[in-house]
Amino acid sequence: MYAQYSTLAVILHAFESGENDEVLLCCTERLGLIAAKATGVRFAKSKLRASLQVGSCVMMTLVKGKSQWKITGATHVAHASLQNVSLLARLAKYIRKAVPLDVRDVGIFSVVRDVCLYDAPMTAQHVHTLEHVALMRLMYKLHVWPHELAHEEVLTKEYSPVFLEESYTRLPTFRPIIQRVLTETIL
């Protein structure tokens, strides 16, 4: 019998696998970044279908099989807004390149969860700022953000409309650093 693991997870991306299955890229609280197979989830009658949508925050039950994780249960906790789902998709591109699968305690879960659960009304400017701040926080958690800028409050302060307004004015300073770190780490 295989051990079962329960963990909070944010679903970042879904890949079709066969006729009725999907492989989900999940950022989990306990297991790090994983790819987990959801069997039969594309059937209309699937019980897991509603919970396992991209942008969902779920309490997930998993089993580690011989070659991959398998999802055996999921309970919906929250779903990101449409703006945040598209933002999570863009962040997932960076995460897939920068974070190896099945490495625990990378520390990115809190960043991904906070973006998923942020539900204040946002202008296009706020979305743009939130994306850049989340990217900076991911880089900080992955230890690729420049050490001399590690003290910046933008890396630790809780998201809010006021915080996003304040951060927007500082983006021109950080944008070249973000581009440089992206180039050095994944390109």
C-alpha positions as CSV (number, residue, x, y, z in Angstrom):
1,M,0.0,0.0,0.0
2,Y,1.3,3.4,-0.9
3,A,1.4,6.3,1.6
4,Q,-1.1,9.1,1.1
5,Y,-0.1,12.8,1.3
6,S,-2.5,15.6,1.9
7,T,-1.3,19.1,1.1
8,L,-2.6,22.5,0.0
9,A,-1.9,23.1,-3.6
10,V,-2.3,25.7,-6.3
11,I,-2.8,24.3,-9.8
12,L,-0.6,26.2,-12.3
13,H,-1.0,24.3,-15.5
14,A,-2.8,21.3,-17.0
15,F,-1.5,19.0,-19.8
16,E,-3.8,16.5,-21.5
17,S,-2.7,12.9,-21.1
18,G,-4.6,10.3,-23.0
19,E,-8.3,10.6,-23.7
20,N,-9.6,11.3,-20.2
21,D,-6.6,12.2,-18.0
22,E,-4.6,15.3,-17.2
23,V,-1.2,15.9,-15.7
24,L,-1.4,18.9,-13.5
25,L,1.6,21.1,-12.5
26,C,0.9,21.9,-8.9
27,C,2.8,24.2,-6.4
28,T,2.2,22.5,-3.1
29,E,2.8,23.5,0.5
30,R,4.5,20.3,1.6
31,L,5.9,18.7,-1.5
32,G,7.1,21.6,-3.5
33,L,6.5,21.8,-7.3
34,I,5.1,18.5,-8.6
35,A,3.4,17.0,-11.7
36,A,0.5,14.9,-10.7
37,K,-1.8,12.7,-12.8
38,A,-5.6,13.1,-12.4
39,T,-7.2,10.0,-13.9
40,G,-10.6,10.4,-15.6
41,V,-10.8,14.1,-14.8
42,R,-11.9,15.1,-18.3
43,F,-15.0,13.0,-18.0
44,A,-18.1,15.2,-17.6
45,K,-19.2,13.0,-14.6
46,S,-15.8,13.2,-12.8
47,K,-16.0,14.2,-9.2
48,L,-12.6,15.9,-9.3
49,R,-13.2,17.9,-12.4
50,A,-14.6,21.0,-10.7
51,S,-11.9,21.1,-8.1
52,L,-8.9,20.6,-10.4
53,Q,-9.1,23.7,-12.6
54,V,-6.1,25.8,-13.4
55,G,-5.9,28.7,-10.9
56,S,-7.6,26.7,-8.1
57,C,-6.3,26.4,-4.6
58,V,-7.2,22.9,-3.3
59,M,-6.6,20.6,-0.5
60,M,-5.2,17.7,-2.4
61,T,-4.6,14.0,-1.5
62,L,-1.8,12.3,-3.5
63,V,-0.1,9.0,-3.8
64,K,3.4,8.6,-5.0
65,G,3.3,5.9,-7.6
66,K,6.3,4.2,-9.2
67,S,7.0,6.9,-11.7
68,Q,4.7,9.8,-10.8
69,W,2.3,11.4,-8.3
70,K,-1.4,10.5,-8.6
71,I,-4.3,12.6,-7.3
72,T,-6.8,10.6,-5.3
73,G,-8.9,13.4,-3.9
74,A,-9.3,17.1,-3.9
75,T,-11.4,19.6,-2.0
76,H,-11.8,23.1,-3.5
77,V,-10.6,25.9,-1.2
78,A,-10.6,29.0,-3.5
79,H,-10.3,30.0,-7.2
80,A,-8.3,32.8,-8.5
81,S,-10.0,35.6,-10.4
82,L,-9.7,35.6,-14.2
83,Q,-7.0,38.3,-14.1
84,N,-5.0,36.2,-11.5
85,V,-5.4,33.0,-13.5
86,S,-3.7,34.6,-16.5
87,L,-1.1,36.1,-14.2
88,L,-0.5,32.7,-12.7
89,A,-0.1,31.2,-16.2
90,R,2.7,33.7,-16.9
91,L,4.4,33.0,-13.6
92,A,4.1,29.3,-14.2
93,K,6.3,29.7,-17.3
94,Y,9.1,31.1,-15.1
95,I,8.5,28.5,-12.4
96,R,8.6,25.6,-14.8
97,K,12.0,26.7,-16.1
98,A,13.5,27.8,-12.7
99,V,12.2,25.2,-10.3
100,P,12.9,21.4,-10.5
101,L,10.1,19.0,-9.9
102,D,9.8,17.1,-6.6
103,V,12.2,19.4,-4.6
104,R,10.7,20.2,-1.3
105,D,11.0,23.4,0.7
106,V,11.8,25.7,-2.2
107,G,9.6,28.3,-0.5
108,I,7.6,29.5,-3.5
109,F,4.2,28.2,-2.4
110,S,3.5,31.3,-0.3
111,V,4.1,33.6,-3.3
112,V,1.9,31.5,-5.6
113,R,-0.8,31.1,-3.0
114,D,-0.9,34.9,-2.3
115,V,-1.3,35.7,-6.0
116,C,-4.0,33.1,-6.3
117,L,-6.0,34.3,-3.3
118,Y,-5.5,38.1,-3.9
119,D,-9.1,39.2,-4.6
120,A,-9.1,43.0,-4.4
121,P,-10.3,44.8,-7.6
122,M,-7.4,45.6,-9.8
123,T,-6.7,47.9,-12.7
124,A,-4.4,46.9,-15.5
125,Q,-1.7,48.8,-13.7
126,H,-2.2,46.7,-10.6
127,V,-2.1,43.5,-12.5
128,H,1.2,44.6,-14.1
129,T,2.6,45.6,-10.8
130,L,1.5,42.4,-9.0
131,E,3.1,40.3,-11.7
132,H,6.5,42.1,-11.3
133,V,6.3,42.0,-7.5
134,A,5.4,38.3,-7.6
135,L,8.3,37.6,-10.0
136,M,10.7,39.5,-7.7
137,R,9.5,37.5,-4.7
138,L,9.9,34.2,-6.6
139,M,13.5,35.2,-7.5
140,Y,14.1,36.1,-3.9
141,K,12.8,32.7,-2.6
142,L,14.9,30.9,-5.2
143,H,18.0,32.9,-4.1
144,V,18.7,34.5,-7.4
145,W,17.6,38.0,-6.4
146,P,20.6,40.3,-5.9
147,H,21.7,40.2,-2.3
148,E,22.1,44.0,-2.0
149,L,18.4,44.4,-2.7
150,A,17.2,41.7,-0.3
151,H,16.1,44.2,2.3
152,E,13.5,45.8,0.1
153,E,10.0,45.8,1.7
154,V,8.5,45.0,-1.7
155,L,9.7,41.4,-1.1
156,T,7.8,41.0,2.2
157,K,4.9,43.4,2.5
158,E,1.4,42.0,2.2
159,Y,-0.4,42.7,-1.1
160,S,-3.0,45.5,-1.0
161,P,-4.2,48.1,-3.5
162,V,-2.1,50.8,-1.6
163,F,1.0,48.5,-1.7
164,L,0.5,48.0,-5.5
165,E,0.2,51.7,-6.1
166,E,3.4,52.4,-4.1
167,S,5.2,49.6,-5.8
168,Y,4.2,50.8,-9.3
169,T,6.2,54.0,-8.8
170,R,9.3,51.8,-8.0
171,L,8.9,49.4,-11.0
172,P,11.3,51.4,-13.3
173,T,14.0,50.8,-10.8
174,F,13.4,47.1,-10.6
175,R,12.5,46.2,-14.2
176,P,16.1,46.1,-15.5
177,I,17.1,43.9,-12.5
178,I,14.3,41.5,-13.1
179,Q,15.3,41.3,-16.8
180,R,18.9,40.6,-15.9
181,V,18.1,37.9,-13.3
182,L,15.7,36.3,-15.8
183,T,18.4,36.2,-18.5
184,E,21.0,34.8,-16.1
185,T,18.8,32.1,-14.5
186,I,16.7,30.7,-17.3
187,L,17.6,31.9,-20.8
